[in-house]
Amino acid sequence: MIGTEECFSSMIEDYRRKSCNHLFAIAARDGSKGDRLKIGYLDRAGHFLIPPKFDEGTKFNEGLAAVKLRGKWGFINEAGEFQIQPSFPSRSVFTEGLARMIKKGKWGFIDRNGGLAIDYKFDQSFDFSEGLAAVQVGNAYGFINHNGIEVIPPTFEDARSFSEGLAAVKSGDAWGYIEPSGRTAIPPQFRTEDFKVALAFIGGLARVPIHGKFGFINRQGELVIPPRFDLAGPYSEGVACVEFDEAFGYINESGVLTIAARFEYARDFREGLARVKIGNMYGFINHQGDIAIPLSFIAAKDFEGGLCYVETLKDVGYIGSSGEFVWKRSYAAR
């Protein structure tokens, strides 16, 4: 869901990716210095498989996780061993075997051994998706392949990653969609006066901006759900999270509101549950719109791999789908 950023523990960064390994980053005491917290990794049962010994860490993707040690970032495998030694100034994530990195203000890509796969020469870049990555050269965006070869010239004002064979691109202040060949599939026609962008296709539908509101189109570019939402996320588990009249709810693929807009904030469904906020507290609902996990958290992420990171007034840790903690520590022991 695209919306207001929430404040979580600065030690745990959230990457929501198409695939993830079921190890979970958490800040805990390292055992050697009583008041010091380090990042380690739990399994789904709440057992430490990788002891807390890193200064910062991200979740695993494609078998590797970025971790920070002594001011530098590297990558560990699922055994907790460094596959790429800490030598980089920033974190990243591997997608399709490559991870984007920045050096002296330019972006490039490294391989799984830490070697330079694509030279640092782009002003901005996105992760690889469906064999291509969107990159910025000067003030224009184009796409490169895994060899760093420019396959779609940088002629767009903005661009997003490929999904279901199409990528959103901006041209002439309007968003449209192109194919991997660079051919226009849906002409630029979706305009907005602010910074709203078009989203990727998921399940054959894509969110697009039209005069300050969001609607949904099909792959032929036909508007199938009128633009009446102030915010809208991608379809997930058959529904999309939307905001209108200052409240969040959920619509089905026909645009029918299936869960009433009664929440102050809400997120996409993940593993049968969606995070919602009422007042100052977060909880989780099921697909019927019923509260499945009570609103008892001051902060929470989304479920992935059977667990979800949450914070209460007293504790932080991971809960299972029943709402019970599988691992926690005192919030005060930060």
C-alpha contacts under 8 A as a table, 3 or more apart, distances in Angstrom:
res1	aa1	res2	aa2	distance
1	M	232	A	6.72
1	M	233	G	4.30
1	M	234	P	6.87
1	M	241	C	6.84
1	M	266	A	7.92
1	M	267	R	5.47
1	M	268	D	5.90
2	I	231	L	7.00
2	I	232	A	6.88
2	I	233	G	5.93
3	G	231	L	7.09
6	E	299	A	7.97
7	C	299	A	7.54
8	F	12	I	7.52
8	F	299	A	6.68
8	F	300	A	7.72
9	S	12	I	5.69
9	S	13	E	7.89
10	S	13	E	6.89
11	M	27	A	6.84
11	M	39	I	7.47
11	M	55	D	7.69
11	M	56	E	5.40
11	M	57	G	7.06
12	I	25	A	6.78
12	I	26	I	6.81
12	I	27	A	7.46
12	I	56	E	6.88
12	I	57	G	6.35
12	I	58	T	6.44
13	E	57	G	7.08
13	E	58	T	5.51
13	E	59	K	7.70
14	D	58	T	6.84
14	D	59	K	7.23
15	Y	58	T	7.23
15	Y	59	K	6.80
17	R	20	C	6.63
17	R	61	N	7.58
19	S	61	N	6.46
19	S	62	E	7.33
20	C	59	K	7.64
20	C	60	F	5.92
20	C	61	N	4.91
20	C	62	E	6.91
20	C	304	E	7.99
20	C	305	G	7.72
21	N	59	K	7.86
21	N	60	F	5.46
21	N	61	N	6.09
21	N	62	E	7.30
21	N	63	G	6.57
21	N	305	G	7.65
22	H	43	D	6.54
22	H	44	R	6.90
22	H	60	F	7.74
22	H	304	E	7.96
22	H	305	G	5.49
23	L	41	Y	5.81
23	L	42	L	5.51
23	L	43	D	5.07
23	L	44	R	7.14
23	L	59	K	7.20
23	L	60	F	6.84
23	L	78	E	7.98
24	F	41	Y	5.06
24	F	42	L	5.02
24	F	43	D	6.41
24	F	44	R	7.79
24	F	59	K	6.31
24	F	60	F	7.94
25	A	39	I	6.39
25	A	40	G	5.71
25	A	41	Y	4.59
25	A	42	L	6.57
25	A	57	G	6.72
25	A	58	T	6.65
25	A	59	K	5.99
26	I	39	I	5.45
26	I	40	G	5.62
26	I	41	Y	6.13
26	I	42	L	7.35
26	I	52	P	7.93
26	I	317	G	7.35
27	A	37	L	5.78
27	A	38	K	5.22
27	A	39	I	4.46
27	A	40	G	6.41
27	A	52	P	7.04
28	A	36	R	7.97
28	A	37	L	4.93
28	A	38	K	5.48
28	A	39	I	6.34
28	A	40	G	7.06
28	A	52	P	6.17
28	A	329	R	7.61
29	R	33	K	7.60
29	R	34	G	6.81
29	R	35	D	6.85
29	R	36	R	5.61
29	R	37	L	4.44
29	R	38	K	6.03
29	R	52	P	6.85
30	D	33	K	6.65
30	D	34	G	7.68
30	D	36	R	6.52
30	D	37	L	6.01
30	D	38	K	5.67
30	D	51	P	7.40
30	D	52	P	5.17
30	D	53	K	5.97
31	G	34	G	6.41
33	K	36	R	5.56
35	D	333	A	7.47
36	R	334	R	7.98
37	L	52	P	7.70
37	L	334	R	6.68
38	K	52	P	4.92
38	K	53	K	5.17
38	K	54	F	5.30
38	K	55	D	5.41
38	K	56	E	7.17
39	I	51	P	7.84
39	I	52	P	4.62
39	I	53	K	5.84
39	I	54	F	4.90
39	I	55	D	6.03
39	I	56	E	5.74
39	I	57	G	6.14
40	G	48	F	7.05
40	G	50	I	5.47
40	G	51	P	4.95
40	G	52	P	3.53
40	G	53	K	6.20
40	G	54	F	6.78
40	G	57	G	7.94
41	Y	48	F	5.71
41	Y	49	L	5.97
41	Y	50	I	4.97
41	Y	51	P	6.65
41	Y	52	P	7.03
42	L	45	A	7.63
42	L	46	G	5.41
42	L	47	H	5.17
42	L	48	F	4.37
42	L	49	L	5.61
42	L	50	I	6.94
43	D	46	G	5.41
43	D	47	H	5.50
43	D	48	F	6.49
43	D	49	L	6.41
44	R	47	H	7.42
44	R	305	G	7.68
44	R	306	G	7.01
44	R	307	L	6.77
44	R	326	V	7.82
45	A	326	V	6.29
46	G	318	Y	7.82
46	G	326	V	5.21
46	G	327	W	5.05
47	H	327	W	7.91
48	F	51	P	5.87
49	L	79	A	7.65
50	I	78	E	7.97
50	I	79	A	6.88
50	I	80	G	5.49
54	F	57	G	6.81
54	F	67	V	6.34
54	F	68	K	5.96
54	F	69	L	5.66
55	D	67	V	7.31
55	D	68	K	5.34
55	D	69	L	5.50
55	D	70	R	7.49
56	E	67	V	5.55
56	E	68	K	4.95
56	E	69	L	7.39
57	G	65	A	7.09
57	G	66	A	5.72
57	G	67	V	4.16
57	G	68	K	6.19
58	T	65	A	5.76
58	T	66	A	5.47
58	T	67	V	6.46
59	K	65	A	5.62
59	K	66	A	7.52
60	F	63	G	5.91
60	F	64	L	5.13
60	F	65	A	4.29
60	F	66	A	7.65
61	N	64	L	5.49
61	N	65	A	6.33
61	N	93	V	6.67
61	N	94	F	6.26
61	N	95	T	7.46
62	E	94	F	6.35
62	E	95	T	6.93
62	E	97	G	7.62
63	G	77	N	5.97
63	G	78	E	6.34
64	L	75	F	6.02
64	L	76	I	5.56
64	L	77	N	4.88
64	L	78	E	6.81
64	L	93	V	7.93
64	L	94	F	7.29
65	A	75	F	5.33
65	A	76	I	5.52
65	A	77	N	6.75
65	A	93	V	7.13
66	A	73	W	6.47
66	A	74	G	5.58
66	A	75	F	4.45
66	A	76	I	6.60
66	A	91	R	5.86
66	A	92	S	6.40
66	A	93	V	6.85
67	V	73	W	5.49
67	V	74	G	5.56
67	V	75	F	5.88
67	V	76	I	7.07
67	V	86	P	7.84
67	V	91	R	7.38
68	K	71	G	6.33
68	K	72	K	5.38
68	K	73	W	4.32
68	K	74	G	6.39
68	K	86	P	6.92
68	K	91	R	7.87
69	L	72	K	5.50
69	L	73	W	6.41
69	L	74	G	7.87
69	L	86	P	6.63
71	G	89	P	7.69
72	K	86	P	5.06
72	K	87	S	5.29
72	K	88	F	5.44
72	K	89	P	5.60
72	K	90	S	7.34
73	W	85	Q	7.76
73	W	86	P	4.54
73	W	87	S	5.80
73	W	88	F	4.90
73	W	89	P	6.14
73	W	90	S	6.00
73	W	91	R	5.88
74	G	82	F	7.18
74	G	83	Q	7.90
74	G	84	I	5.31
74	G	85	Q	5.00
74	G	86	P	3.73
74	G	87	S	6.16
74	G	88	F	6.47
74	G	91	R	7.65
75	F	82	F	5.75
75	F	83	Q	5.77
75	F	84	I	4.94
75	F	85	Q	6.67
75	F	86	P	7.16
76	I	79	A	7.62
76	I	80	G	5.45
76	I	81	E	5.14
76	I	82	F	4.22
76	I	83	Q	5.27
76	I	84	I	6.77
77	N	80	G	5.41
77	N	81	E	5.59
77	N	82	F	6.43
77	N	83	Q	6.16
78	E	81	E	7.40
82	F	85	Q	5.70
83	Q	112	R	7.78
83	Q	113	N	6.73
84	I	112	R	7.49
84	I	113	N	5.98
84	I	114	G	5.43
85	Q	114	G	7.93
88	F	91	R	7.45
88	F	101	M	7.99
89	P	102	I	7.87
90	S	101	M	7.28
90	S	102	I	7.45
91	R	101	M	7.82
92	S	99	A	6.06
92	S	100	R	6.33
92	S	101	M	6.71
93	V	99	A	5.45
93	V	100	R	7.42
94	F	97	G	5.76
94	F	98	L	5.15
94	F	99	A	4.44
94	F	100	R	7.79
94	F	112	R	7.89
95	T	98	L	5.55
95	T	99	A	6.37
95	T	127	D	6.46
95	T	128	F	5.93
95	T	129	S	7.39
96	E	128	F	6.33
96	E	129	S	7.26
96	E	131	G	7.50
97	G	111	D	6.31
97	G	112	R	6.32
98	L	109	F	6.07
98	L	110	I	5.70
98	L	111	D	4.98
98	L	112	R	6.68
98	L	117	A	7.76
98	L	128	F	7.51
99	A	109	F	5.28
99	A	110	I	5.41
99	A	111	D	6.66
99	A	112	R	7.99
99	A	127	D	7.14
100	R	107	W	6.68
100	R	108	G	5.58
100	R	109	F	4.25
100	R	110	I	6.45
100	R	125	S	7.32
100	R	126	F	7.58
100	R	127	D	6.62
101	M	107	W	5.52
101	M	108	G	5.38
101	M	109	F	5.59
101	M	110	I	7.00
101	M	120	Y	7.94
102	I	105	G	6.15
102	I	106	K	5.37
102	I	107	W	4.34
102	I	108	G	6.28
102	I	120	Y	7.02
103	K	106	K	5.35
103	K	107	W	6.38
103	K	108	G	7.84
103	K	120	Y	6.60
105	G	123	D	7.14
106	K	120	Y	5.23
106	K	121	K	5.32
106	K	122	F	5.26
106	K	123	D	5.31
106	K	124	Q	7.18
107	W	119	D	7.73
107	W	120	Y	4.76
107	W	121	K	5.84
107	W	122	F	4.86
107	W	123	D	6.14
107	W	124	Q	5.99
107	W	125	S	6.48
108	G	116	L	7.76
108	G	117	A	7.77
108	G	118	I	5.32
108	G	119	D	5.04
108	G	120	Y	3.99
108	G	121	K	6.32
108	G	122	F	6.63
108	G	125	S	7.88
109	F	116	L	6.25
109	F	117	A	5.55
109	F	118	I	4.92
109	F	119	D	6.81
109	F	120	Y	7.36
110	I	113	N	7.76
110	I	114	G	5.52
110	I	115	G	5.35
110	I	116	L	4.51
110	I	117	A	4.92
110	I	118	I	6.75
111	D	114	G	5.34
111	D	115	G	5.43
111	D	116	L	6.41
111	D	117	A	5.64
112	R	115	G	7.38
116	L	119	D	6.56
117	A	147	N	7.41
117	A	148	G	7.92
118	I	146	H	7.99
118	I	147	N	6.75
118	I	148	G	5.37
119	D	148	G	7.78
122	F	125	S	6.71
122	F	135	V	6.38
122	F	136	Q	5.80
122	F	137	V	5.57
123	D	135	V	7.43
123	D	136	Q	5.26
123	D	137	V	5.61
123	D	138	G	6.50
124	Q	135	V	5.62
124	Q	136	Q	4.84
124	Q	137	V	7.42
125	S	133	A	7.09
125	S	134	A	5.78
125	S	135	V	4.19
125	S	136	Q	6.10
126	F	133	A	5.74
126	F	134	A	5.33
126	F	135	V	6.33
126	F	160	R	7.62
126	F	161	S	6.99
127	D	133	A	5.75
127	D	134	A	7.52
127	D	161	S	7.60
128	F	131	G	6.13
128	F	132	L	5.27
128	F	133	A	4.37
128	F	134	A	7.65
128	F	161	S	7.43
129	S	132	L	5.54
129	S	133	A	6.28
129	S	161	S	6.17
129	S	162	F	5.77
129	S	163	S	7.15
130	E	162	F	6.21
130	E	163	S	7.01
130	E	165	G	7.59
131	G	145	N	6.07
131	G	146	H	6.66
132	L	143	F	6.15
132	L	144	I	5.58
132	L	145	N	4.82
132	L	146	H	6.88
132	L	161	S	7.74
132	L	162	F	7.27
132	L	180	P	7.91
133	A	143	F	5.34
133	A	144	I	5.45
133	A	145	N	6.60
133	A	161	S	6.52
133	A	162	F	7.98
134	A	141	Y	6.69
134	A	142	G	5.67
134	A	143	F	4.45
134	A	144	I	6.67
134	A	159	A	6.47
134	A	160	R	6.41
134	A	161	S	6.10
135	V	141	Y	5.52
135	V	142	G	5.54
135	V	143	F	5.74
135	V	144	I	7.14
135	V	154	P	7.84
136	Q	139	N	6.77
136	Q	140	A	5.59
136	Q	141	Y	4.36
136	Q	142	G	6.48
136	Q	154	P	7.07
137	V	140	A	5.47
137	V	141	Y	6.16
137	V	142	G	7.71
137	V	154	P	6.59
139	N	157	E	6.96
140	A	154	P	5.10
140	A	155	T	5.42
140	A	156	F	5.26
140	A	157	E	5.31
140	A	158	D	6.90
141	Y	153	P	7.63
141	Y	154	P	4.33
141	Y	155	T	5.91
141	Y	156	F	4.93
141	Y	157	E	6.17
141	Y	158	D	5.69
141	Y	159	A	6.15
142	G	150	E	7.42
142	G	151	V	7.94
142	G	152	I	5.34
142	G	153	P	4.97
142	G	154	P	3.65
142	G	155	T	6.31
142	G	156	F	6.62
142	G	159	A	7.42
143	F	150	E	5.96
143	F	151	V	5.97
143	F	152	I	4.96
143	F	153	P	6.73
143	F	154	P	7.11
144	I	147	N	7.63
144	I	148	G	5.37
144	I	149	I	5.21
144	I	150	E	4.39
144	I	151	V	5.42
144	I	152	I	6.83
145	N	148	G	5.33
145	N	149	I	5.53
145	N	150	E	6.74
145	N	151	V	6.64
146	H	149	I	7.38
150	E	153	P	6.18
151	V	181	S	7.74
151	V	182	G	7.96
152	I	180	P	7.98
152	I	181	S	7.23
152	I	182	G	5.61
156	F	159	A	6.80
156	F	169	V	6.43
156	F	170	K	5.71
156	F	171	S	5.38
157	E	169	V	7.48
157	E	170	K	5.25
157	E	171	S	5.57
157	E	172	G	7.57
157	E	173	D	7.60
158	D	169	V	5.70
158	D	170	K	4.93
158	D	171	S	7.46
159	A	167	A	7.31
159	A	168	A	5.76
159	A	169	V	4.20
159	A	170	K	6.11
160	R	167	A	5.93
160	R	168	A	5.32
160	R	169	V	6.35
160	R	199	L	7.71
160	R	200	A	7.53
161	S	167	A	5.56
161	S	168	A	7.19
161	S	200	A	7.30
162	F	165	G	6.06
162	F	166	L	5.21
162	F	167	A	4.25
162	F	168	A	7.50
162	F	180	P	7.84
162	F	200	A	7.05
163	S	166	L	5.51
163	S	167	A	6.32
163	S	200	A	5.73
163	S	201	F	5.77
163	S	202	I	7.21
164	E	201	F	6.12
164	E	202	I	7.00
164	E	204	G	7.68
165	G	179	E	6.14
165	G	180	P	6.74
166	L	177	Y	6.02
166	L	178	I	5.54
166	L	179	E	5.05
166	L	180	P	6.96
166	L	185	A	7.71
166	L	200	A	7.57
166	L	201	F	7.17
167	A	177	Y	5.27
167	A	178	I	5.45
167	A	179	E	6.71
167	A	180	P	7.88
167	A	200	A	6.61
168	A	175	W	6.59
168	A	176	G	5.69
168	A	177	Y	4.49
168	A	178	I	6.71
168	A	198	A	6.17
168	A	199	L	6.74
168	A	200	A	6.57
169	V	175	W	5.57
169	V	176	G	5.50
169	V	177	Y	5.69
169	V	178	I	7.07
169	V	188	P	7.87
170	K	173	D	6.26
170	K	174	A	5.38
170	K	175	W	4.30
170	K	176	G	6.25
170	K	188	P	6.86
171	S	174	A	5.46
171	S	175	W	6.35
171	S	176	G	7.58
171	S	188	P	6.31
172	G	188	P	7.60
173	D	191	R	6.52
174	A	188	P	5.08
174	A	189	Q	5.28
174	A	190	F	5.08
174	A	191	R	4.59
174	A	192	T	7.45
175	W	187	P	7.84
175	W	188	P	4.68
175	W	189	Q	5.90
175	W	190	F	4.95
175	W	191	R	6.48
175	W	197	V	7.49
175	W	198	A	6.47
175	W	208	V	7.91
176	G	184	T	7.83
176	G	185	A	7.81
176	G	186	I	5.30
176	G	187	P	5.04
176	G	188	P	3.80
176	G	189	Q	6.21
176	G	190	F	6.75
176	G	198	A	7.99
177	Y	184	T	6.22
177	Y	185	A	5.56
177	Y	186	I	4.91
177	Y	187	P	6.64
177	Y	188	P	7.18
178	I	181	S	7.82
178	I	182	G	5.67
178	I	183	R	5.55
178	I	184	T	4.40
178	I	185	A	4.93
178	I	186	I	6.70
179	E	182	G	5.30
179	E	183	R	5.41
179	E	184	T	6.37
179	E	185	A	6.08
180	P	183	R	7.36
184	T	187	P	6.12
185	A	220	Q	7.79
186	I	219	R	7.92
186	I	220	Q	6.85
186	I	221	G	5.60
190	F	208	V	6.54
190	F	209	P	5.84
190	F	210	I	5.53
191	R	209	P	6.26
191	R	210	I	5.42
191	R	211	H	6.14
192	T	195	F	7.40
192	T	196	K	6.65
192	T	209	P	5.96
192	T	210	I	5.66
192	T	211	H	4.73
192	T	212	G	5.45
193	E	211	H	6.58
193	E	212	G	6.50
194	D	212	G	7.10
196	K	209	P	6.27
196	K	212	G	7.61
197	V	208	V	6.84
197	V	209	P	6.37
198	A	206	A	7.41
198	A	207	R	5.84
198	A	208	V	4.48
198	A	209	P	6.20
199	L	206	A	5.75
199	L	207	R	5.25
199	L	208	V	6.46
199	L	234	P	7.28
200	A	206	A	5.66
200	A	207	R	7.38
200	A	234	P	7.72
201	F	204	G	5.70
201	F	205	L	5.16
201	F	206	A	4.42
201	F	207	R	7.74
201	F	219	R	7.89
201	F	234	P	7.96
202	I	205	L	5.56
202	I	206	A	6.43
202	I	234	P	6.73
202	I	235	Y	6.23
202	I	236	S	7.96
203	G	235	Y	7.15
204	G	218	N	5.87
204	G	219	R	6.11
205	L	216	F	6.25
205	L	217	I	5.64
205	L	218	N	4.86
205	L	219	R	6.77
205	L	235	Y	7.64
206	A	216	F	5.34
206	A	217	I	5.50
206	A	218	N	6.65
206	A	234	P	7.03
207	R	214	F	6.45
207	R	215	G	5.68
207	R	216	F	4.47
207	R	217	I	6.63
207	R	232	A	7.06
207	R	233	G	7.30
207	R	234	P	6.74
208	V	214	F	5.57
208	V	215	G	5.58
208	V	216	F	5.85
208	V	217	I	7.12
209	P	212	G	6.36
209	P	213	K	5.66
209	P	214	F	4.62
209	P	215	G	6.56
209	P	227	P	7.41
210	I	213	K	5.36
210	I	214	F	6.00
210	I	215	G	7.20
210	I	227	P	6.33
212	G	230	D	7.42
213	K	227	P	5.28
213	K	228	R	5.63
213	K	229	F	5.35
213	K	230	D	5.30
213	K	231	L	7.42
214	F	226	P	7.73
214	F	227	P	4.51
214	F	228	R	6.04
214	F	229	F	5.03
214	F	230	D	6.33
214	F	231	L	6.52
214	F	232	A	6.45
215	G	223	L	7.28
215	G	224	V	7.87
215	G	225	I	5.40
215	G	226	P	4.99
215	G	227	P	3.69
215	G	228	R	6.45
215	G	229	F	6.82
215	G	232	A	7.95
216	F	223	L	5.97
216	F	224	V	5.94
216	F	225	I	4.99
216	F	226	P	6.86
216	F	227	P	7.25
217	I	220	Q	7.67
217	I	221	G	5.47
217	I	222	E	5.21
217	I	223	L	4.37
217	I	224	V	5.34
217	I	225	I	6.83
218	N	221	G	5.39
218	N	222	E	5.54
218	N	223	L	6.74
218	N	224	V	6.61
219	R	222	E	7.36
223	L	226	P	6.51
224	V	254	S	7.64
225	I	254	S	6.98
225	I	255	G	5.60
228	R	244	F	7.40
229	F	232	A	6.40
229	F	242	V	6.31
229	F	243	E	5.69
229	F	244	F	5.20
230	D	242	V	7.49
230	D	243	E	5.48
230	D	244	F	5.42
231	L	242	V	5.52
231	L	243	E	4.97
231	L	244	F	7.25
232	A	240	A	6.98
232	A	241	C	5.82
232	A	242	V	4.28
232	A	243	E	6.39
233	G	240	A	5.76
233	G	241	C	5.38
233	G	242	V	6.39
233	G	268	D	7.07
234	P	240	A	5.68
234	P	241	C	7.43
234	P	268	D	7.72
235	Y	238	G	5.99
235	Y	239	V	5.17
235	Y	240	A	4.38
235	Y	241	C	7.60
235	Y	253	E	7.90
235	Y	268	D	7.78
236	S	239	V	5.54
236	S	240	A	6.16
236	S	268	D	6.26
236	S	269	F	5.84
236	S	270	R	7.36
237	E	269	F	6.36
237	E	270	R	7.45
237	E	272	G	7.60
238	G	252	N	6.19
238	G	253	E	6.63
239	V	250	Y	6.10
239	V	251	I	5.44
239	V	252	N	4.59
239	V	253	E	6.43
239	V	269	F	7.77
240	A	250	Y	5.43
240	A	251	I	5.45
240	A	252	N	6.59
240	A	253	E	7.86
240	A	268	D	6.74
241	C	248	F	6.90
241	C	249	G	5.82
241	C	250	Y	4.60
241	C	251	I	6.73
241	C	266	A	6.99
241	C	267	R	6.36
241	C	268	D	5.76
242	V	248	F	5.59
242	V	249	G	5.59
242	V	250	Y	5.84
242	V	251	I	7.22
243	E	246	E	6.39
243	E	247	A	5.42
243	E	248	F	4.34
243	E	249	G	6.43
243	E	261	A	7.32
244	F	247	A	5.64
244	F	248	F	6.64
244	F	261	A	7.64
246	E	264	E	7.36
247	A	261	A	5.25
247	A	262	R	5.60
247	A	263	F	5.43
247	A	264	E	5.40
247	A	265	Y	7.01
248	F	260	A	7.84
248	F	261	A	4.57
248	F	262	R	6.01
248	F	263	F	5.00
248	F	264	E	6.20
248	F	265	Y	5.77
248	F	266	A	5.98
249	G	257	L	7.25
249	G	258	T	7.94
249	G	259	I	5.50
249	G	260	A	5.19
249	G	261	A	3.71
249	G	262	R	6.41
249	G	263	F	6.74
249	G	266	A	7.37
250	Y	257	L	5.74
250	Y	258	T	5.87
250	Y	259	I	5.03
250	Y	260	A	6.86
250	Y	261	A	7.07
251	I	254	S	7.56
251	I	255	G	5.22
251	I	256	V	5.12
251	I	257	L	4.23
251	I	258	T	5.40
251	I	259	I	6.96
252	N	255	G	5.29
252	N	256	V	5.48
252	N	257	L	6.56
252	N	258	T	6.39
253	E	256	V	7.42
257	L	260	A	6.37
259	I	287	H	7.92
259	I	288	Q	7.07
259	I	289	G	5.46
260	A	289	G	7.79
263	F	266	A	6.52
263	F	276	V	6.41
263	F	277	K	5.89
263	F	278	I	5.74
264	E	276	V	7.59
264	E	277	K	5.54
264	E	278	I	5.51
264	E	279	G	7.19
265	Y	276	V	5.69
265	Y	277	K	5.01
265	Y	278	I	7.30
266	A	274	A	7.22
266	A	275	R	5.67
266	A	276	V	4.21
266	A	277	K	6.20
267	R	274	A	5.88
267	R	275	R	5.34
267	R	276	V	6.46
267	R	302	D	7.95
268	D	274	A	5.73
268	D	275	R	7.36
269	F	272	G	6.07
269	F	273	L	5.29
269	F	274	A	4.31
269	F	275	R	7.53
270	R	273	L	5.42
270	R	274	A	6.12
270	R	302	D	6.62
270	R	303	F	5.71
270	R	304	E	6.95
271	E	303	F	6.46
271	E	304	E	7.09
271	E	306	G	7.53
272	G	286	N	6.08
272	G	287	H	6.70
273	L	284	F	5.95
273	L	285	I	5.58
273	L	286	N	5.01
273	L	287	H	7.11
273	L	292	A	7.80
273	L	303	F	7.35
274	A	284	F	5.24
274	A	285	I	5.40
274	A	286	N	6.66
274	A	302	D	7.24
275	R	282	Y	6.72
275	R	283	G	5.76
275	R	284	F	4.54
275	R	285	I	6.69
275	R	300	A	7.62
275	R	301	K	7.52
275	R	302	D	6.53
276	V	282	Y	5.58
276	V	283	G	5.57
276	V	284	F	5.74
276	V	285	I	7.07
277	K	280	N	6.87
277	K	281	M	5.63
277	K	282	Y	4.45
277	K	283	G	6.48
277	K	295	L	7.39
278	I	281	M	5.78
278	I	282	Y	6.64
278	I	295	L	7.51
280	N	298	I	6.67
281	M	295	L	5.42
281	M	296	S	5.80
281	M	297	F	5.35
281	M	298	I	5.15
281	M	299	A	7.41
282	Y	294	P	7.89
282	Y	295	L	4.74
282	Y	296	S	6.12
282	Y	297	F	4.98
282	Y	298	I	6.15
282	Y	299	A	6.43
282	Y	300	A	6.75
283	G	291	I	7.32
283	G	292	A	7.87
283	G	293	I	5.53
283	G	294	P	5.15
283	G	295	L	3.81
283	G	296	S	6.25
283	G	297	F	6.52
284	F	291	I	5.92
284	F	292	A	5.67
284	F	293	I	4.97
284	F	294	P	6.77
284	F	295	L	7.14
285	I	288	Q	7.70
285	I	289	G	5.52
285	I	290	D	5.27
285	I	291	I	4.37
285	I	292	A	4.93
285	I	293	I	6.74
286	N	289	G	5.38
286	N	290	D	5.65
286	N	291	I	6.63
286	N	292	A	5.86
287	H	290	D	7.42
291	I	294	P	6.20
292	A	322	S	7.94
293	I	321	S	7.96
293	I	322	S	6.94
293	I	323	G	5.47
294	P	323	G	7.87
296	S	312	T	6.78
297	F	300	A	6.60
297	F	310	V	6.43
297	F	311	E	5.55
297	F	312	T	4.70
297	F	313	L	7.56
298	I	310	V	7.77
298	I	311	E	5.71
298	I	312	T	5.34
298	I	313	L	6.78
299	A	310	V	5.71
299	A	311	E	5.10
299	A	312	T	7.12
300	A	308	C	7.34
300	A	309	Y	5.78
300	A	310	V	4.18
300	A	311	E	6.22
301	K	308	C	6.09
301	K	309	Y	5.52
301	K	310	V	6.44
302	D	308	C	5.72
302	D	309	Y	7.39
303	F	306	G	6.19
303	F	307	L	5.38
303	F	308	C	4.51
303	F	309	Y	7.80
304	E	307	L	5.73
304	E	308	C	6.49
306	G	320	G	6.03
306	G	321	S	6.57
307	L	318	Y	6.03
307	L	319	I	5.55
307	L	320	G	4.80
307	L	321	S	6.82
308	C	318	Y	5.23
308	C	319	I	5.39
308	C	320	G	6.60
309	Y	316	V	7.56
309	Y	317	G	5.65
309	Y	318	Y	4.46
309	Y	319	I	6.59
310	V	316	V	5.83
310	V	317	G	5.73
310	V	318	Y	6.02
310	V	319	I	7.14
311	E	314	K	7.77
311	E	315	D	5.90
311	E	316	V	4.31
311	E	317	G	6.62
311	E	331	Y	7.58
312	T	315	D	5.15
312	T	316	V	6.20
312	T	331	Y	7.55
313	L	331	Y	6.99
314	K	330	S	5.85
314	K	331	Y	5.07
314	K	332	A	7.08
315	D	328	K	6.23
315	D	329	R	5.51
315	D	330	S	4.47
315	D	331	Y	4.33
315	D	332	A	7.71
316	V	328	K	5.46
316	V	329	R	5.70
316	V	330	S	6.45
316	V	331	Y	5.51
317	G	325	F	6.96
317	G	326	V	7.75
317	G	327	W	5.47
317	G	328	K	4.10
317	G	329	R	6.41
318	Y	325	F	5.70
318	Y	326	V	5.91
318	Y	327	W	5.54
318	Y	328	K	6.52
319	I	322	S	7.57
319	I	323	G	5.44
319	I	324	E	5.23
319	I	325	F	4.18
319	I	326	V	5.51
319	I	327	W	7.23
320	G	323	G	5.45
320	G	324	E	5.82
320	G	325	F	6.50
320	G	326	V	6.58
321	S	324	E	7.56
325	F	328	K	6.46
329	R	333	A	7.34
330	S	333	A	5.36
330	S	334	R	7.88
331	Y	334	R	6.27
